[in-house]
C-alpha cells in the first residue's frame, strides 16, 4: 500500500479539525500570456496524477501537467535544467523544465520512486521504494542513470538524506520505526537504529554530526548523533503533533518542520536545537518551500487540496490556491538556499 494511505491514526484527526482552521481560497484572475509568467511554482497532486503549475505573479494555476501515477516528491537535476517528478505507482520519472514548465522527457523502469535525491558530489541518484522495501542507487553521468545496486532495507523506506561527503545515505523506515544508514562505497547497510513512531523526513546538521528525524506518529523531532561508528539518540525536540517534513530556512542555521496534525510549522534553531518560531498552516501541512527573499513560506495543505502561502513577517496565511487532490511536493526555482 502506498504511503499516502499509511498515515498513523493521529493524522486522521486532522480531517476533523481542518475545516475550522482553513482559510478561504483566493479567486484567481484569468491566466496570463506565457511571456508574462514568472518562475513557476510546482505542486504535485498525488491522487490526481498531475502537477499544478502556479504563476506566483498573481497566484493563478495556469495549467496542469499529466504525470505517472501518484507523484509524491521532486528534485532538481545537478545542472538545474530539469526538475524530476517521481511517479511512485507508475515506476517512472517525469523531467520538467523548471522555467517554462514544459515536459522534457519521461524515464520508465525506475521501480517505485517514492522519494529521491542526488548525492552532493553529483555522482549518484538515489530513490526510496516505499511499497517495495528497497533503496535503489543509480550512477549518474549528467544525463542518464544506470542502476548500480538495489539495497533491501526493511519495511517501508520513506525519506532520504545523503551526507555532505557523499559517503552515507540515511533513510527512515516508516512502518518498522527505524533509521537506516547505507554506505555508498559498499552499497550495503552500515547500521540501523530504532526510532519513535512513524518516522518521516530527516535532516542533517552542519558537519554531518547529527541527523534529525521527524515523527509523524508523535509530536516532535528526534536528534541522533551519527558522528561515530554507533549512532545514538541525544535529544527530543517537541514541535507539535504529526511532525513530518523539513525545509532549510536558507541561512545555514534554521530549518522548518511541518506538523501535519497540529496544522502548524515550527522553525528550529539548528545550533541550539530548539523551536524559535511557529506559523499557522491549516489543512494538513506537508512539503514546503521558501521564497528566495525569505518573505514567504509555500506549503501544501494535504487535506484541503490547496497550496498555502504564509507571510513570514506577520506569521499569517495570506492566500490559498486551489490545486488537485492530496497535494504533496512543492517547489520553485526561485527559492531560498537549501
C-alpha positions in Angstrom: 0.0 0.0 0.0 1.3 3.4 -0.9 2.5 5.8 1.8 -0.4 8.2 1.2 -2.7 5.6 2.8 -0.4 4.7 5.6 -0.8 7.7 7.9 -0.8 7.0 11.6 -4.2 7.2 13.4 -3.3 10.6 14.9 -3.0 12.1 11.4 -6.6 11.2 10.6 -7.8 13.5 13.3 -6.6 16.4 11.0 -9.6 15.6 8.8 -11.9 16.5 11.6 -10.2 19.8 12.6 -9.0 21.4 9.3 -12.4 22.9 8.4 -12.4 25.3 11.3 -8.9 26.4 10.6 -8.9 26.6 6.7 -8.6 29.9 5.0 -10.8 31.0 2.1 -9.1 30.4 -1.3 -8.3 33.4 -3.4 -10.3 33.6 -6.6 -7.6 34.0 -9.3 -7.9 36.1 -12.4 -7.6 34.8 -15.9 -4.3 33.1 -16.8 -1.7 35.5 -18.3 0.1 35.1 -21.6 3.2 32.7 -21.4 5.5 35.7 -21.7 4.1 37.2 -18.5 4.6 34.1 -16.4 7.1 34.4 -13.5 9.2 31.5 -12.5 6.5 28.9 -11.8 5.7 27.1 -8.6 5.1 23.3 -9.0 2.6 21.4 -6.8 2.4 17.6 -7.1 -1.2 16.3 -6.9 -0.6 12.7 -5.6 -4.2 11.5 -6.1 -4.8 13.2 -9.5 -1.5 12.0 -11.1 -0.6 15.6 -12.1 1.4 18.7 -11.4 -0.3 22.1 -10.8 1.7 24.9 -12.3 1.2 28.2 -10.4 2.2 31.7 -11.5 3.4 33.5 -8.4 3.0 36.9 -10.0 -0.8 36.6 -9.4 -1.1 33.1 -7.7 -3.0 31.6 -10.6 -2.9 28.0 -11.6 -2.0 28.3 -15.3 -2.0 24.6 -16.3 -1.8 21.0 -15.1 0.8 18.5 -16.3 -0.1 14.9 -16.5 2.4 12.6 -14.9 2.5 8.9 -13.9 0.5 7.6 -11.0 1.0 9.1 -7.6 3.7 11.7 -7.9 4.9 12.5 -4.3 8.3 14.1 -4.4 10.5 16.0 -6.8 14.2 17.1 -7.1 16.3 19.4 -9.3 19.0 17.9 -11.5 22.6 19.0 -10.7 22.7 21.2 -13.9 19.4 22.9 -12.8 17.9 22.3 -16.2 15.3 19.8 -15.1 13.1 19.2 -12.1 12.4 15.4 -11.7 8.9 14.3 -10.6 8.9 10.8 -9.1 5.8 8.8 -10.0 5.7 6.0 -7.4 2.9 3.7 -8.8 4.0 4.2 -12.4 7.7 3.3 -11.9 8.6 6.4 -13.8 10.2 9.9 -13.6 8.9 13.0 -15.4 11.5 15.6 -16.3 10.1 19.2 -16.5 11.8 22.4 -17.4 11.8 24.5 -14.2 11.5 27.8 -16.1 9.0 27.0 -18.8 7.0 24.2 -17.1 7.3 22.1 -20.3 7.7 18.3 -20.1 11.2 17.3 -21.4 11.0 13.5 -21.2 9.8 10.5 -19.2 12.1 7.8 -17.9 10.5 4.5 -17.2 11.6 1.4 -15.3 12.6 3.2 -12.1 10.9 1.0 -9.5 8.6 2.7 -7.1 10.4 6.1 -6.8 8.6 7.5 -3.7 11.5 9.7 -2.6 14.6 10.8 -4.5 17.8 12.6 -4.0 21.2 13.3 -5.7 24.4 12.9 -3.8 26.3 16.2 -3.2 29.2 15.1 -5.5 26.6 14.6 -8.3 27.7 11.0 -9.0 24.7 9.2 -7.5 21.0 9.3 -7.9 19.1 7.5 -5.1 15.4 6.5 -4.8 13.4 5.0 -1.9 10.9 2.4 -2.9 8.2 2.9 -0.3 6.0 0.0 -1.2 8.7 -2.4 -2.4 11.0 -2.1 0.6 14.3 -1.2 -1.0 16.6 1.7 -1.9 18.0 2.0 -5.4 21.4 3.5 -6.1 22.0 4.8 -9.7 25.1 6.1 -11.3 24.5 9.5 -12.8 26.5 10.7 -15.8 24.9 14.1 -16.1 22.0 12.9 -18.4 21.2 9.3 -17.7 21.1 6.9 -14.8 22.3 3.3 -14.5 21.2 1.1 -11.7 24.3 0.2 -9.6 22.7 -1.5 -6.6 19.4 -2.4 -5.0 19.6 -2.5 -1.2 16.9 -4.3 0.8 16.1 -2.1 3.7 13.2 -3.5 5.8 9.7 -2.2 6.0 8.7 0.9 4.1 11.6 3.2 3.4 10.3 6.7 3.4 12.6 9.7 3.1 16.3 10.1 2.2 19.3 12.2 3.3 22.9 12.0 2.0 25.8 13.4 3.9 27.9 16.3 2.6 30.8 14.0 1.7 28.6 11.7 -0.4 29.6 8.7 1.7 26.3 7.7 3.6 22.6 7.5 2.7 20.2 7.8 5.6 16.6 6.6 5.3 13.7 6.4 7.7 11.6 3.2 7.8 8.1 4.4 8.4 6.4 1.1 9.3 9.2 -0.5 11.3 10.1 2.7 13.1 13.8 2.7 12.2 16.6 4.9 10.9 18.9 3.1 8.5 22.4 4.1 7.2 23.7 2.8 3.8 27.4 3.0 2.9 27.7 4.4 -0.6 31.1 2.9 -1.2 30.0 -0.7 -0.5 26.3 0.0 -1.2 25.3 -2.0 1.9 23.6 -1.3 5.2 26.0 0.0 7.8 23.6 0.1 10.8 20.0 0.6 11.8 18.5 2.0 15.0 15.0 2.1 16.4 13.2 5.5 16.3 9.9 6.8 17.7 6.6 6.2 15.9 6.2 6.6 12.1 9.5 8.4 11.2 9.1 10.5 8.0 11.5 13.2 6.8 15.1 13.6 8.0 17.6 16.4 8.0 21.4 16.5 8.5 23.1 19.3 10.5 26.3 21.0 9.5 29.4 18.8 9.7 27.3 15.7 9.3 27.3 15.1 13.1 23.6 14.8 13.6 20.5 13.6 11.8 17.1 15.0 12.8 14.1 12.7 12.3 10.5 14.0 12.2 8.0 11.7 13.9 4.6 11.8 12.1 3.2 9.4 14.7 4.5 11.7 17.5 4.9 15.3 18.4 8.4 16.3 17.6 11.9 15.6 16.2 14.5 13.1 17.4 18.2 14.0 17.2 20.7 11.3 16.5 24.5 11.6 16.8 25.9 9.8 13.8 29.5 11.0 14.0 30.8 7.7 15.4 30.6 4.1 14.4 27.5 3.6 16.5 24.6 6.0 16.3 22.7 7.1 19.4 19.8 9.4 20.2 20.8 12.5 22.1 17.7 14.7 22.3 14.0 15.1 21.5 12.7 18.5 20.3 9.0 18.9 20.9 7.3 20.7 18.0 3.7 19.7 17.6 1.6 16.7 16.7 2.4 15.0 13.4 5.9 16.4 12.8 6.5 15.4 9.2 8.7 17.3 6.6 11.8 19.6 6.8 12.9 22.6 4.7 16.1 24.5 5.3 15.5 28.2 6.0 18.3 29.3 3.8 20.6 30.9 6.4 22.6 27.7 7.3 21.2 28.0 10.8 17.5 27.3 10.8 15.1 24.8 9.4 11.3 24.4 9.2 9.3 21.3 10.2 5.6 20.9 9.2 3.3 19.5 11.9 0.6 17.8 9.9 -1.9 17.1 12.6 -1.4 20.3 14.6 -1.7 22.4 11.4 1.5 24.4 12.2 5.0 24.9 11.0 7.8 25.1 13.6 11.1 26.9 13.0 14.1 25.2 14.5 17.5 26.7 15.5 20.0 24.0 14.4 22.7 25.2 16.7 20.6 25.3 19.9 18.2 22.5 18.7 15.2 24.5 20.0 12.0 25.8 18.5 12.3 29.5 18.0 9.1 30.4 16.0 5.8 29.0 14.8 3.5 29.6 11.8 -0.1 28.6 11.2 -0.6 26.1 8.3 -4.2 24.8 8.0 -5.3 21.7 6.2 -2.6 19.2 7.0 0.7 20.8 6.1 3.2 18.6 4.2 6.1 19.7 2.0 7.4 23.3 2.0 9.5 25.7 0.0 10.7 29.2 1.0 10.9 32.1 -1.5 14.3 33.5 -2.4 13.7 36.7 -0.4 12.7 34.7 2.6 9.4 36.6 2.9 7.0 33.7 2.2 6.6 30.0 3.1 4.9 27.8 0.5 3.3 24.7 1.9 1.0 22.0 0.5 -2.2 21.6 2.5 -2.7 17.9 2.1 -6.3 17.5 3.3 -7.9 20.5 1.6 -6.4 20.5 -1.9 -4.6 23.8 -1.6 -1.2 25.5 -1.8 -1.0 27.7 1.2 1.2 30.9 1.2 2.4 32.2 4.6 3.7 35.7 5.2 6.8 35.3 7.4 6.8 38.8 8.9 3.1 38.7 10.1 3.0 34.9 10.7 -0.3 34.8 8.8 -1.8 32.8 5.9 -2.1 35.4 3.1 -3.6 33.2 0.4 -4.6 29.7 -0.6 -4.7 28.4 -4.1 -6.9 25.5 -5.3 -4.9 22.6 -6.7 -5.5 18.9 -7.1 -6.3 16.1 -4.6 -3.7 15.3 -2.0 -1.1 17.9 -2.9 2.3 16.7 -1.7 5.6 18.1 -3.1 6.0 21.8 -3.7 9.0 23.5 -5.4 10.1 26.6 -7.3 13.4 27.5 -8.9 13.1 30.9 -7.2 13.8 29.5 -3.7 15.9 30.3 -0.7 19.2 28.3 -0.3 18.8 24.7 0.8 
